[in-house]
Amino acid sequence: MLCEGRGAVASRVVLATLAAGNGTHFSTCSVAAEAARCLAAEATWTDARVLAWVLMPDRWQGLVQIAGDAELSRVVEQAKDRVARQLRQSHPRLGNPWAAGFHEHALRRKDDVLRAAHHVLMTPVRAGLAGRLRDYPYWDAAWL
């Protein structure tokens, strides 16, 4: 479901998907590495903590834990803006790396979080980009 301004329940964990603007923005190693560094930085995620994430050539997927009464849409849009600004400084011809909006799925139980983390982290393996997760460079998880 495409989100345009939904609020967040306190400390809710959400599986968020941010699509790349052209679908291929993160296929260049230098762009992907810089985007991954920025997306992994705590400062990028105001009022949220990223529990697990993976950057694919056409999207970023992550489990985002929203703090307090923060709005999910504001948290995501601020993160997208920070990454876009950073990438435009280093790669001025890149344009906007993100498509409008984002997709989200709220997780309801603690076991859903672990299942979702495994699903997210195995995305590059399922896509054939790596034989094992540790061979793929653009991911992280709070548990590791």
C-alpha positions as CSV (number, residue, x, y, z in Angstrom):
1,M,0.0,0.0,0.0
2,L,1.4,3.4,-0.9
3,C,1.5,5.8,2.0
4,E,1.0,9.5,1.9
5,G,0.7,10.6,5.5
6,R,-0.2,8.0,7.9
7,G,0.6,8.5,11.6
8,A,2.5,6.0,13.7
9,V,1.6,4.2,16.9
10,A,4.2,4.6,19.6
11,S,7.2,2.3,19.2
12,R,5.6,0.6,16.2
13,V,7.8,-1.5,13.9
14,V,7.1,-1.0,10.2
15,L,8.5,-2.7,7.2
16,A,9.2,0.2,4.9
17,T,10.1,0.1,1.2
18,L,11.5,3.2,-0.5
19,A,11.6,2.8,-4.3
20,A,14.4,4.3,-6.4
21,G,13.4,7.1,-8.7
22,N,14.4,5.4,-11.9
23,G,14.5,1.8,-10.6
24,T,18.3,1.7,-11.2
25,H,19.8,4.5,-9.1
26,F,21.6,2.2,-6.7
27,S,23.1,-0.1,-9.3
28,T,26.3,2.0,-9.5
29,C,28.7,0.9,-6.7
30,S,29.7,4.5,-5.7
31,V,26.1,5.6,-5.4
32,A,25.0,2.5,-3.6
33,A,27.9,2.7,-1.1
34,E,27.3,6.3,-0.3
35,A,23.5,5.8,0.0
36,A,24.1,2.8,2.2
37,R,26.4,4.7,4.5
38,C,23.8,7.5,4.8
39,L,20.9,5.2,5.3
40,A,22.8,3.3,8.0
41,A,23.6,6.5,10.0
42,E,21.5,7.1,13.1
43,A,21.3,10.8,12.3
44,T,19.4,10.0,9.1
45,W,16.5,8.6,11.1
46,T,15.0,11.2,13.4
47,D,12.6,9.7,15.9
48,A,13.2,6.2,14.6
49,R,15.7,3.3,14.8
50,V,16.4,1.0,11.9
51,L,16.4,-2.6,13.0
52,A,17.4,-4.3,9.7
53,W,17.8,-3.1,6.2
54,V,19.0,-3.9,2.7
55,L,19.7,-1.6,-0.3
56,M,18.8,-3.2,-3.6
57,P,19.5,-1.7,-7.0
58,D,15.9,-0.5,-7.3
59,R,14.8,0.0,-3.6
60,W,15.7,0.2,0.1
61,Q,13.8,-2.1,2.5
62,G,14.0,-1.8,6.2
63,L,12.4,-2.5,9.5
64,V,11.9,0.9,11.1
65,Q,10.9,1.3,14.8
66,I,9.1,4.6,15.2
67,A,9.7,6.3,18.6
68,G,7.1,8.0,20.6
69,D,4.3,9.8,18.7
70,A,6.4,10.5,15.6
71,E,4.6,10.2,12.3
72,L,5.9,7.5,10.0
73,S,5.5,9.6,6.9
74,R,7.6,12.5,8.4
75,V,10.3,10.1,9.5
76,V,10.6,8.5,6.1
77,E,10.4,11.7,4.1
78,Q,13.2,13.3,6.3
79,A,15.4,10.2,5.8
80,K,14.8,10.3,2.0
81,D,15.6,14.0,1.9
82,R,18.8,13.6,3.8
83,V,20.0,10.8,1.6
84,A,19.0,12.7,-1.6
85,R,20.9,15.8,-0.4
86,Q,24.0,13.8,0.3
87,L,23.9,11.9,-3.0
88,R,23.3,15.1,-5.0
89,Q,26.4,16.7,-3.5
90,S,28.6,13.8,-4.6
91,H,26.7,12.9,-7.8
92,P,25.1,16.1,-9.1
93,R,23.8,14.5,-12.3
94,L,21.9,11.8,-10.3
95,G,18.7,13.7,-9.8
96,N,16.2,12.6,-7.2
97,P,17.1,9.0,-6.2
98,W,13.7,8.3,-4.7
99,A,10.2,7.7,-6.2
100,A,7.4,9.6,-4.5
101,G,5.8,8.1,-1.4
102,F,6.7,4.7,0.1
103,H,5.2,1.4,1.0
104,E,4.7,0.2,4.5
105,H,3.5,-2.8,6.4
106,A,3.0,-2.6,10.2
107,L,4.2,-5.6,12.1
108,R,2.0,-6.7,15.0
109,R,4.0,-9.2,17.0
110,K,7.6,-9.7,18.1
111,D,7.9,-12.9,16.1
112,D,6.7,-11.0,13.0
113,V,9.7,-8.7,13.4
114,L,12.2,-11.6,13.3
115,R,10.5,-13.2,10.3
116,A,10.4,-9.9,8.5
117,A,14.0,-9.2,9.3
118,H,15.0,-12.5,7.8
119,H,12.8,-11.9,4.7
120,V,14.3,-8.4,4.2
121,L,17.9,-9.5,4.7
122,M,17.6,-12.5,2.3
123,T,16.3,-10.3,-0.6
124,P,19.6,-10.0,-2.4
125,V,20.1,-13.8,-2.2
126,R,16.6,-14.5,-3.6
127,A,17.3,-11.9,-6.3
128,G,20.5,-13.7,-7.3
129,L,22.8,-10.8,-6.4
130,A,24.7,-12.9,-3.9
131,G,25.1,-16.5,-3.0
132,R,25.1,-15.7,0.7
133,L,24.0,-12.6,2.6
134,R,27.5,-11.9,3.9
135,D,28.7,-11.6,0.3
136,Y,26.3,-8.7,-0.4
137,P,27.7,-5.3,0.8
138,Y,24.6,-3.2,1.4
139,W,22.8,-4.4,4.5
140,D,22.8,-4.4,8.3
141,A,20.8,-5.6,11.3
142,A,20.7,-4.4,14.9
143,W,21.1,-8.0,16.1
144,L,24.5,-8.6,14.4
